[in-house]
Amino acid sequence: MKSYTGNKGIWACENIDQSRLENQDIQPESHYSDYYCVPNHGKYLHCFKVKNSQNDIVGMIVMQYIQLEHDDFEVISLFIRQLATELEGRLLNEELARIAITDSLTGLANRKAFDKDLDGHIQLINRYPDRHFGLFMLDVNGLKRANDQYGHSMGDALLIETSKLLVESCRLTDKVYRLGGDEFAIILEAGDCDSCDILWRRLETVRDQINYACLPNGKRVEIHFAIGYASTDQYSAGKICLVADKEMYKDKRHFYEQTGIGR
């Protein structure tokens, strides 16, 4: 059996050579019918497409046997339909669960995911005090000004661009979140002071290019983001969020005072 979703198209095999199943004559796109059989060393590989309610192929079931009697075919077909319904229900539930923790604009994890992950890290460090983590709070400067001047579509484009830059600046083990509006956060797994300092320097390099986003005509847009961060290497897990948030607002005030750019 192969599912085209959950296991990324990997065959689960028993008594059938997987390499044989990868041949073109087995692939569902090579056959119009929902059922077909192909010869295999004196027997047949009986192939059934598993389809959802939109008639999309979500999986394949292949059985090696001599021939199927009519009653056998009816029983197997009934099983395939029941399996398709079960798979579709599970996939729908998985998709709903994914949507619930995903920001629809940027594709990042959202506030709900952040709250859950942060609580998980706090619980973990309470059990293992030596396993530090870091937290960055970020806020986009000048977003309202960009919205007023260029429209909300530009504001959305700037948020998407910011999310990409944040992800590119992070390690694979770090996780970026959009908390809502122009607020972002990053949780650094194994984020001691040194790790946080390294990420901060990377982010500084990005935001030093103050107009890092541009219009389709090439004109740069005045945009920037404020950063605040803290590590459980220095602060208690219960205070880390407040410390990072406070540092972020301090950085934001400094930016507007230094540049004179309107909010």
C-alpha positions as CSV (number, residue, x, y, z in Angstrom):
1,M,0.0,0.0,0.0
2,K,1.1,3.5,-0.7
3,S,-0.4,6.8,0.6
4,Y,0.4,9.9,-1.4
5,T,0.1,12.2,1.6
6,G,1.0,11.0,5.1
7,N,4.1,8.8,4.2
8,K,5.2,10.9,1.2
9,G,4.5,8.1,-1.4
10,I,6.6,5.3,0.3
11,W,5.4,1.8,-0.3
12,A,4.5,-0.4,2.7
13,C,5.3,-3.8,1.3
14,E,4.9,-7.5,2.3
15,N,6.0,-10.3,-0.1
16,I,6.2,-8.0,-3.1
17,D,9.5,-6.5,-4.3
18,Q,9.3,-2.7,-3.8
19,S,11.4,-2.1,-7.0
20,R,8.7,-3.9,-9.0
21,L,6.1,-1.5,-7.6
22,E,8.1,1.5,-8.8
23,N,7.9,0.4,-12.5
24,Q,5.9,2.6,-14.8
25,D,3.3,-0.1,-15.5
26,I,2.2,0.1,-11.9
27,Q,1.9,3.8,-11.6
28,P,-1.7,5.1,-11.5
29,E,-1.2,7.8,-14.1
30,S,-0.5,5.0,-16.6
31,H,-4.0,3.7,-16.3
32,Y,-7.4,5.2,-16.8
33,S,-9.3,2.6,-14.8
34,D,-9.5,2.6,-11.0
35,Y,-8.6,-1.0,-11.1
36,Y,-6.1,-2.8,-13.3
37,C,-3.8,-5.8,-13.1
38,V,-0.3,-6.4,-14.6
39,P,1.5,-9.8,-14.9
40,N,4.2,-10.6,-12.4
41,H,6.1,-14.0,-12.5
42,G,3.1,-16.2,-13.3
43,K,0.8,-14.3,-11.0
44,Y,-0.9,-10.8,-11.3
45,L,-0.4,-7.6,-9.4
46,H,-4.0,-6.4,-8.8
47,C,-3.9,-2.6,-8.5
48,F,-6.6,-0.4,-6.9
49,K,-6.6,3.3,-6.8
50,V,-7.7,4.9,-3.5
51,K,-9.7,8.1,-4.3
52,N,-11.2,10.8,-2.1
53,S,-14.6,12.4,-2.5
54,Q,-13.2,14.9,-5.1
55,N,-12.0,11.9,-7.2
56,D,-8.3,12.7,-6.5
57,I,-6.0,9.7,-6.0
58,V,-4.8,9.6,-2.4
59,G,-3.2,6.2,-2.4
60,M,-2.7,2.8,-4.0
61,I,-3.3,-0.8,-2.9
62,V,-1.5,-3.6,-4.8
63,M,-2.2,-7.3,-4.2
64,Q,-0.3,-10.2,-5.7
65,Y,-2.6,-13.1,-6.6
66,I,-3.4,-15.4,-9.5
67,Q,-6.9,-14.1,-10.3
68,L,-9.7,-12.4,-8.4
69,E,-13.1,-13.9,-8.4
70,H,-16.1,-11.6,-8.8
71,D,-17.0,-11.9,-5.1
72,D,-13.4,-11.2,-4.1
73,F,-13.4,-8.1,-6.3
74,E,-16.6,-6.8,-4.7
75,V,-15.3,-7.3,-1.2
76,I,-12.0,-5.6,-1.9
77,S,-13.7,-2.7,-3.7
78,L,-16.0,-2.1,-0.6
79,F,-12.9,-2.2,1.6
80,I,-11.2,0.4,-0.7
81,R,-14.2,2.7,-0.5
82,Q,-14.2,2.5,3.3
83,L,-10.5,3.0,3.5
84,A,-10.8,6.1,1.3
85,T,-13.4,7.6,3.5
86,E,-11.3,6.9,6.6
87,L,-8.2,8.4,5.0
88,E,-10.0,11.5,3.9
89,G,-11.4,12.1,7.4
90,R,-8.0,11.8,8.9
91,L,-6.4,14.0,6.4
92,L,-9.1,16.6,6.9
93,N,-8.5,16.5,10.6
94,E,-4.8,16.9,10.1
95,E,-5.3,19.8,7.8
96,L,-7.6,21.5,10.2
97,A,-5.1,21.0,13.0
98,R,-2.4,22.5,10.8
99,I,-4.4,25.5,9.9
100,A,-5.2,26.2,13.5
101,I,-1.6,26.8,14.3
102,T,-0.5,28.5,11.0
103,D,-0.6,32.1,10.1
104,S,-2.5,32.3,6.8
105,L,-0.5,35.3,5.4
106,T,3.1,34.3,6.0
107,G,2.8,30.5,6.5
108,L,4.6,30.8,9.8
109,A,3.5,29.3,13.1
110,N,0.9,31.6,14.8
111,R,0.3,32.8,18.3
112,K,-1.5,29.6,19.3
113,A,1.5,27.6,18.3
114,F,3.9,30.0,20.1
115,D,2.0,29.9,23.4
116,K,2.0,26.1,23.2
117,D,5.7,25.8,22.3
118,L,6.8,28.4,24.8
119,D,5.0,26.5,27.6
120,G,6.6,23.3,26.4
121,H,10.1,24.8,26.6
122,I,9.4,26.3,30.1
123,Q,8.2,22.9,31.3
124,L,11.3,21.2,29.8
125,I,13.7,23.6,31.4
126,N,12.0,23.2,34.8
127,R,12.8,19.5,34.5
128,Y,16.3,19.9,32.9
129,P,17.7,23.3,34.2
130,D,20.8,23.0,32.0
131,R,18.8,22.9,28.7
132,H,18.6,26.6,28.0
133,F,16.5,28.3,25.3
134,G,16.4,31.8,23.9
135,L,13.5,34.0,22.9
136,F,13.4,36.9,20.4
137,M,10.5,39.3,20.2
138,L,10.4,41.4,17.0
139,D,8.1,44.2,15.8
140,V,8.1,45.8,12.3
141,N,8.8,49.5,12.4
142,G,7.1,51.8,9.8
143,L,4.4,49.3,8.8
144,K,1.5,51.7,9.4
145,R,3.3,54.4,7.3
146,A,3.8,51.9,4.5
147,N,0.1,50.9,4.6
148,D,-1.0,54.5,4.5
149,Q,1.4,55.4,1.7
150,Y,1.2,52.4,-0.5
151,G,-1.9,50.5,0.6
152,H,-2.5,47.4,2.7
153,S,-1.3,45.1,0.0
154,M,2.1,46.6,0.4
155,G,1.9,46.1,4.2
156,D,1.1,42.4,3.6
157,A,4.0,42.1,1.2
158,L,6.4,43.7,3.8
159,L,5.2,41.2,6.4
160,I,5.8,38.3,4.1
161,E,9.2,39.6,3.2
162,T,10.1,40.1,6.8
163,S,9.0,36.5,7.6
164,K,11.3,35.2,4.9
165,L,14.3,37.2,6.1
166,L,13.7,36.0,9.7
167,V,13.6,32.3,8.7
168,E,16.7,32.7,6.5
169,S,18.6,34.2,9.4
170,C,17.7,31.4,11.8
171,R,19.1,27.9,12.3
172,L,17.0,24.9,11.3
173,T,16.4,24.2,15.0
174,D,15.0,27.7,15.6
175,K,11.3,28.4,15.0
176,V,9.8,31.7,13.8
177,Y,6.3,32.8,14.7
178,R,4.0,35.6,13.6
179,L,2.1,36.6,16.7
180,G,-0.3,38.9,14.9
181,G,-0.2,42.3,13.2
182,D,3.4,43.3,12.9
183,E,4.7,41.2,15.8
184,F,7.0,38.2,15.4
185,A,8.8,35.9,17.8
186,I,11.7,33.4,17.5
187,I,12.3,30.5,19.9
188,L,15.9,29.2,19.9
189,E,16.2,25.6,21.0
190,A,19.5,25.2,22.9
191,G,19.6,29.0,22.9
192,D,22.2,30.1,25.4
193,C,23.6,33.6,25.5
194,D,26.2,32.9,22.8
195,S,23.6,31.5,20.4
196,C,21.3,34.5,21.0
197,D,24.2,36.9,20.3
198,I,25.0,35.1,17.0
199,L,21.4,35.4,15.8
200,W,21.2,39.0,17.0
201,R,24.2,39.8,14.8
202,R,22.6,38.1,11.8
203,L,19.4,40.1,12.3
204,E,21.4,43.3,12.7
205,T,23.0,42.7,9.4
206,V,19.5,42.3,7.8
207,R,17.9,45.3,9.4
208,D,20.9,47.6,8.7
209,Q,19.5,47.6,5.2
210,I,16.7,49.8,6.5
211,N,14.8,49.7,3.2
212,Y,15.1,46.0,2.7
213,A,11.8,45.8,0.8
214,C,10.8,47.4,-2.4
215,L,7.9,48.2,-4.7
216,P,7.5,46.4,-8.1
217,N,9.0,49.5,-9.7
218,G,12.2,49.1,-7.7
219,K,11.5,51.9,-5.2
220,R,12.7,51.0,-1.7
221,V,10.3,51.2,1.1
222,E,11.3,52.6,4.5
223,I,10.9,49.6,6.8
224,H,12.8,48.2,9.7
225,F,12.1,45.9,12.7
226,A,12.9,46.2,16.4
227,I,14.5,43.4,18.3
228,G,14.5,42.3,21.9
229,Y,15.9,39.0,23.2
230,A,16.7,37.0,26.3
231,S,18.0,33.6,27.2
232,T,17.2,31.3,30.2
233,D,21.0,31.3,30.5
234,Q,20.5,34.7,32.2
235,Y,16.9,34.9,33.2
236,S,14.3,32.6,34.7
237,A,12.0,30.9,32.2
238,G,9.0,32.7,33.7
239,K,10.5,36.1,33.0
240,I,12.1,35.6,29.7
241,C,9.1,36.8,27.7
242,L,8.8,40.0,29.7
243,V,12.5,40.7,29.3
244,A,12.6,40.2,25.6
245,D,9.4,42.2,25.1
246,K,10.8,45.1,27.2
247,E,14.0,45.1,25.2
248,M,12.2,45.1,21.9
249,Y,10.1,48.2,22.9
250,K,13.2,49.9,24.1
251,D,14.9,49.2,20.7
252,K,11.7,50.4,18.9
253,R,11.7,53.8,20.8
254,H,15.4,54.2,20.0
255,F,14.9,53.7,16.3
256,Y,12.1,56.3,16.0
257,E,14.0,58.8,18.1
258,Q,17.2,58.3,16.1
259,T,15.7,58.4,12.6
260,G,12.7,60.6,13.1
261,I,10.7,58.3,10.8
262,G,7.0,58.5,11.5
263,R,5.3,55.4,12.8
